[in-house]
Amino acid sequence: MKNTEIRELSTADLLARLDTEKITYTRMKLNHAITPLDNPQKIKESRKTIARLLTELRSRELNQKI
């Protein structure tokens, strides 16, 4: 998910997407520990997506305080 797509989402959508990404990330990590994934780079991409979502949420929080 790109930054432009993330910025277009509403705050409620961001929170929902963050929850689903965290669940997916946890499942991928557990599955990869048991049986290696075909593409382990997906774990890295998922972690970066979570960071992007959290960054956008934090920037919106700071903009509301100003």
Secondary structure, DSSP 8 states (H G I E B T S, - for coil): --HHHHHHS-HHHHHHHHHHHHHHHHHHHHHHHHS--S-THHHHHHHHHHHHHHHHHHHHHHHHH-
